[in-house]
């Protein structure tokens, strides 16, 4: 698990996969991603406006999903709308 301290109000995390042809799904709730969660393309960004545990997992047709990747982000400072 990676831990990141971000000294800004909003941070963008990039999610990538070394494998081509996968669908990456992620959560910011602390729960493991399922095949029903939000999708981001490899190299895509997820905007984080609060401290979260980001979890991501890759799917490809015909094979089991990847292990869950986990990173904690501690966002320091108030977020403005």
PAZAPA-4460 file (N, C-alpha, C; in steps of 0.05 Angstrom, whole numbers, plus 32768, in hexadecimal, padded with zeros to 4 digits):
% residues 81
    n_x    n_y    n_z   ca_x   ca_y   ca_z    c_x    c_y    c_z   seq   type   mol
   8011   7FE9   8000   8000   8000   8000   8012   8019   8000     1      X     A
   800A   802C   7FF0   8019   8045   7FEF   8009   805A   8000     2      X     A
   8018   806C   800C   800C   8082   801B   8017   809C   8010     3      X     A
   8005   80AF   800A   800D   80C9   7FFE   8002   80E0   800F     4      X     A
   8012   80F3   8015   8009   810C   8023   8009   8122   800E     5      X     A
   7FF2   812D   8009   7FEF   8141   7FF4   7FE9   815C   8002     6      X     A
   7FF9   8170   7FFD   7FF5   818A   800A   7FE8   819C   7FF6     7      X     A
   7FD0   8194   7FED   7FC0   81A4   7FDB   7FA3   819E   7FE1     8      X     A
   7F91   81AD   7FD6   7F75   81A9   7FDB   7F69   8193   7FCA     9      X     A
   7F74   818F   7FB2   7F6A   817A   7FA0   7F82   816D   7F93    10      X     A
   7F81   8153   7F91   7F97   8144   7F84   7F8B   8132   7F6F    11      X     A
   7F9A   812D   7F5B   7F93   811A   7F46   7FA6   8103   7F46    12      X     A
   7F9B   80EB   7F49   7FAC   80D3   7F49   7FA9   80C5   7F2E    13      X     A
   7FC0   80BD   7F23   7FC0   80AF   7F0A   7FC0   8091   7F0F    14      X     A
   7FAE   8083   7F01   7FAD   8066   7F04   7FB6   8059   7EE9    15      X     A
   7FC9   8047   7EEB   7FD3   803A   7ED3   7FD4   801C   7ED6    16      X     A
   7FD5   800E   7EC0   7FD9   7FF1   7EBF   7FEF   7FEB   7EAB    17      X     A
   8000   7FD8   7EB1   8015   7FCF   7E9E   8009   7FBE   7E89    18      X     A
   7FF1   7FB4   7E8D   7FE3   7FA2   7E7A   7FD1   7FB3   7E68    19      X     A
   7FD1   7FAC   7E4E   7FBF   7FBA   7E3C   7FA4   7FAB   7E3B    20      X     A
   7F90   7FB8   7E32   7F76   7FAC   7E2F   7F67   7FA5   7E48    21      X     A
   7F6D   7FB3   7E5E   7F5F   7FAE   7E77   7F4C   7FC5   7E7D    22      X     A
   7F38   7FBF   7E8D   7F26   7FD4   7E98   7F2E   7FD7   7EB5    23      X     A
   7F35   7FF0   7EBD   7F3C   7FF6   7ED8   7F24   8002   7EE7    24      X     A
   7F1D   7FF6   7EFD   7F08   8001   7F0E   7F13   8009   7F29    25      X     A
   7F08   801D   7F35   7F13   8028   7F4E   7EFE   8030   7F61    26      X     A
   7F06   8032   7F7B   7EF4   803D   7F90   7F04   8050   7FA1    27      X     A
   7EF6   8062   7FAE   7F02   8074   7FC2   7EF3   8071   7FDD    28      X     A
   7EE5   805B   7FE0   7ED5   8056   7FF8   7EE3   8043   800B    29      X     A
   7EFA   8038   8003   7F08   8025   8014   7F00   8008   800D    30      X     A
   7EEA   8005   7FFD   7EE2   7FEA   7FF5   7EF1   7FE1   7FDC    31      X     A
   7EF5   7FC7   7FD9   7F02   7FBD   7FC1   7EF0   7FC2   7FA8    32      X     A
   7EFD   7FC9   7F91   7EED   7FCE   7F79   7EDF   7FB4   7F6F    33      X     A
   7EC7   7FB8   7F64   7EB9   7FA2   7F57   7EB5   7FA9   7F3A    34      X     A
   7EA9   7F98   7F2B   7EA4   7F9D   7F0F   7E8E   7FB1   7F0A    35      X     A
   7E83   7FBD   7F20   7E6E   7FD1   7F1E   7E79   7FED   7F25    36      X     A
   7E92   7FF0   7F2D   7E9C   8009   7F36   7EA6   801B   7F1F    37      X     A
   7EAD   8033   7F25   7EB6   8047   7F11   7ECE   803D   7F01    38      X     A
   7ECF   8045   7EE8   7EE4   803C   7ED6   7EF7   8054   7ED0    39      X     A
   7F11   804E   7ECE   7F25   8062   7EC5   7F37   8053   7EB2    40      X     A
   7F3E   8060   7E9C   7F50   8054   7E89   7F6D   8055   7E93    41      X     A
   7F7D   8042   7E8B   7F99   8042   7E93   7FA6   805D   7E8C    42      X     A
   7FB3   8069   7EA0   7FBE   8084   7E9C   7FAA   809A   7EA3    43      X     A
   7F92   8093   7EAA   7F7D   80A6   7EB0   7F80   80B1   7ECD    44      X     A
   7F74   80C7   7ED2   7F76   80D4   7EEC   7F5C   80D2   7EFC    45      X     A
   7F5F   80D0   7F16   7F49   80D0   7F29   7F4D   80E9   7F3A    46      X     A
   7F39   80FA   7F3C   7F3B   8112   7F4D   7F33   810B   7F6A    47      X     A
   7F45   8113   7F7C   7F41   810E   7F99   7F3E   8129   7FA7    48      X     A
   7F28   812D   7FB4   7F23   8147   7FC2   7F24   8144   7FE0    49      X     A
   7F2A   812C   7FE9   7F2B   8126   8006   7F3E   810F   800A    50      X     A
   7F45   810A   8023   7F56   80F3   8029   7F47   80D9   8024    51      X     A
   7F53   80C7   8015   7F45   80AF   800D   7F59   8097   800B    52      X     A
   7F4E   8080   800C   7F5C   8067   8004   7F52   8061   7FE8    53      X     A
   7F64   8063   7FD5   7F5E   805D   7FB9   7F65   8040   7FB3    54      X     A
   7F51   8031   7FA9   7F56   8015   7FA2   7F4F   8012   7F84    55      X     A
   7F60   8002   7F76   7F5C   7FFE   7F5A   7F61   7FE1   7F53    56      X     A
   7F53   7FD7   7F3E   7F56   7FBB   7F36   7F51   7FBA   7F18    57      X     A
   7F5F   7FAA   7F0A   7F5C   7FA8   7EED   7F4D   7F8E   7EE5    58      X     A
   7F3C   7F90   7ED1   7F2D   7F7A   7EC6   7F34   7F76   7EA9    59      X     A
   7F35   7F5D   7EA0   7F37   7F57   7E84   7F26   7F3E   7E7F    60      X     A
   7F18   7F3E   7E69   7F06   7F28   7E62   7F15   7F0E   7E62    61      X     A
   7F09   7EFA   7E6F   7F14   7EDF   7E6E   7F29   7ED8   7E83    62      X     A
   7F31   7EEC   7E94   7F44   7EE6   7EA9   7F3A   7EF2   7EC3    63      X     A
   7F45   7EE9   7ED9   7F3E   7EF3   7EF3   7F47   7F10   7EF6    64      X     A
   7F39   7F21   7F06   7F42   7F3C   7F0B   7F5D   7F3D   7F19    65      X     A
   7F6B   7F53   7F15   7F85   7F56   7F22   7F82   7F59   7F40    66      X     A
   7F98   7F56   7F4F   7F97   7F5D   7F6C   7F8F   7F7B   7F6F    67      X     A
   7F85   7F82   7F86   7F7D   7F9D   7F8B   7F96   7FAE   7F92    68      X     A
   7F99   7FC4   7F84   7FAF   7FD7   7F8B   7FA3   7FEC   7F9E    69      X     A
   7FB2   7FF4   7FB2   7FA9   8006   7FC7   7FBC   801D   7FCB    70      X     A
   7FB2   8035   7FCD   7FC2   804D   7FD4   7FB2   805F   7FE6    71      X     A
   7FBD   8068   7FFC   7FB0   807C   800D   7FBA   8098   8006    72      X     A
   7FA7   80AA   8005   7FAD   80C6   7FFF   7FA3   80D7   8016    73      X     A
   7FB5   80E6   8023   7FAD   80F9   8038   7FAE   8115   802C    74      X     A
   7F97   8120   8029   7F95   813B   801D   7F94   814F   8034    75      X     A
   7FA6   8162   8033   7FA9   8176   8048   7F9E   8191   803E    76      X     A
   7F8B   819C   804C   7F7F   81B6   8045   7F62   81B3   803E    77      X     A
   7F53   81C8   8040   7F36   81C8   803B   7F31   81C8   801D    78      X     A
   7F1D   81BA   8015   7F15   81B9   7FF9   7EFF   81CD   7FF4    79      X     A
   7F01   81DD   7FDF   7EED   81F1   7FD9   7EDD   81E7   7FC1    80      X     A
   7EC4   81ED   7FC0   7EB3   81E4   7FAA   7EB6   81F6   7F92    81      X     A
***
